[in-house]
């Protein structure tokens, strides 16, 4: 346990508290050995970099996953990683995604909100796929399925405020949360393959530069 926390501190500059939190999250999901925890952390780092994100931020988000949020993943660490990355990419918190799943799985209220929004929008919404993915513990997939039903930012901006609020409610989100997700999705969709690769490289560079000091700090802390 101490070795894992020290490794996270030295390699990524994570605080001892965050490293311990990450290990606690892994343990709660059935990752019992320190070696397996290290392998899962490395897999999360790789996934973060592939998406142009700083690994430290993603791992810290995973470390902060509450028992209620982590309960959705049912021991599936891959779904936890996907959710942490998706949350960072779309500018929301994992706790928001868990709250969204809660609302989607409140079937009676969710279906009523879906029907109301469909009437106001003049088109049929169907969040069945999002509900199924939420039930399976795939919060990232559920959130993406919701966005697929909502449509793009341009379409959203043409709605009046009553329609927007109804759509957000059906999506299990606050209006500002849904709008932030759509803005982030629009930004990424407009990026070229070269821009995405450049963003990935920039994330790697930032991570490397940022952790040079953090590594030194972590080494000093580990020695204390």
N, C-alpha and C positions, 0 to 999 in steps of 0.2 A: 504493500500500500504506500509506504513512504517512498519507495523507489519510483512508483508511477507518478506520484505528485511531484517529486523532484525532477523527473524526466520532462514533464509538461512545463515546469518552471524554467528549466535550463534550455530546452529546445524551442519553446514558443513564447516564453516570457509570461505564461499564465501565473496568476497569484496562487499561493498554496491553497487558499480557500476555493478558488475556481477549480483547481486540479482535483481537490478532494471532492468537490461537488460533482465533477464529471465521473469520477470513480464511483461515487455513491449512486449516480444515475445508472451507470453500467451494471453495477451490482444488483440494483433493484430490477433490472431487466434480464437477469440471469447470467450475466457475464461475470463469472466468479473468479477466474484467475487473472493475475496482473498481466501476464503475457497476452491473453486474449483481449484484455482492455486496451493494451498498447496497440494491438493490431487493429482494433476497431477505431481507435483514435487516429491512426495513420490513414485508414480508409476514409474517414471523415475529412481529414486534411486534403487528401487527393481530390475528393468530390468538391470541396470548397474551391480549390484552385482551378478545377475544370470549369467552374461557373464564374470565375473572375472575382472570387471573394477571398478575404483574408481568413485563413484557417483558424487563427486565434479567436476571432469574433464568433465564428460558427460553433467552435467547441465550447466557448463560454456560454452561448445560448443553450447548447445541449446540457451544460452543467446546471443551468437555472431552470430546467424543465421541472415543473412541480409534479407532485405525485399524481394529481388529477390529470394533468396533460400527458404525462408519461403512461398513465393507465390506458390511454387510447392505443398505444403501440403494441401492447400485449407481448412484450419481450422482443419485438422485432426492431433491432437496432438500425437496420437499413431504413425503415420508415421514419425513425427518429432523425437520422441524418438528412433524409430527403426533406423532412419538414423544416429542419433548421436552415437548410440551404434555400428552400423555397421562401421561407419567411424573410430572409435577408434580401433575396432577389426582388421580392414584391413589397418590401417596406412595411411589413407588419410583424407582430410578435407571435411566437408559437402559442402563447396563451390566448391570443385573439383567434387563432385557427381552432383551438380546442373549444372556445366559446361558440364559434361558428358551427362546429360539429354538434355541440350540445343542442343548438337551436334547430339544426337540420334533422336531428334524430328525435326531436319533440314532434313526432309525425303529424299529429292533429293540427297544431299551431302552424307548423311549417307548410303543410299542404294548403291550409287556409290562406296564409300569406302569399303563397305561390299563385293561387287562383285569383286573389285580389289584384296582385301585380299584373297578371296576365290580362285581366279585364281592362285595367288602366292603360296598359301598353298597347293593347290591341293585337297582341301576339301571344302564342302559347309558350309558357315556360315549362321546363321539365327538369327538376332537380333530383330525379330518382337515382341517376348515376352517382351524383355527389353524396346522396344519403347512403348508398351502398358502400362506397369507398370509405366514408366516415365510419360506418359500422365495422368495416374490415381493418380499421386502424391506419388507413392511408390518408392522413390529413392533407398532405401536399396534393395528392390526386383529387381529393374532395374539393379543395379550394380551387384547383385548376378547372375542374368540371363546372363549378359555379361560374367562373369567369367565362367559360365557353358559352354558357347560356346567356350571360349578361350581354355579351358582345363587346365591341371595341369602345375606346374612349370617344371617338367621333360620334358614334351612335348614342352613347350615354349623354353627351353634352347637348344633344338635340332635345332631350326630355325636359319637361317642366319639373319644378321642385317636388310636386306631389308624386309624380311618376318616379323620380329618382329615389325618394324616401321609401316608396312602396317596393321598389326593386331591391334596394339595400336591405330592407327588412326581410324580404323573401330569401335573400342571399345569406341571411344570418349575420349581417354586419351593420355597423353604423354607416351613415352616408359618407363621412370623411374617410373611413377605412376603405370602403369600396372604391372611392374616387382615387385614393392613393395607390391602390393595387392596379387600377386601370392605367394610371399615369406611368407607373413603373413598367407595366407590361407593354405599353405603347412605345416607351423609350427603347426597350430591348428589341422589340419587333422591327424597329427601324434601323437597327445596327447591322452593318454588313458583317460577313464572316471575318474579314480582316480586322474590323473594329472589335469584334468579340475576342479574337485571338490577342489583340493588343491589350485588351482589358485583362485577360488572363495573365499575360506577361507582366502587366503593371501590378497586379495583385501579388504575383510572386516576388517582384522587385520590392514592393512596399513591405511585404512580409519579411523579406530577407534583411532589409535595412532596419525595419522597426525592431526586429528581434536581436540585432547585434547588441544593442544596449540592454534589451530585456534578458538576453542570455547571460550577460555579465552580471546583471542584477540577480538573476535566478541562481547563478553559481555562487554568488556571495551569500544569498539567503540560505541556500542549501548547506553551505559550510557553517552556518551559525547554529 
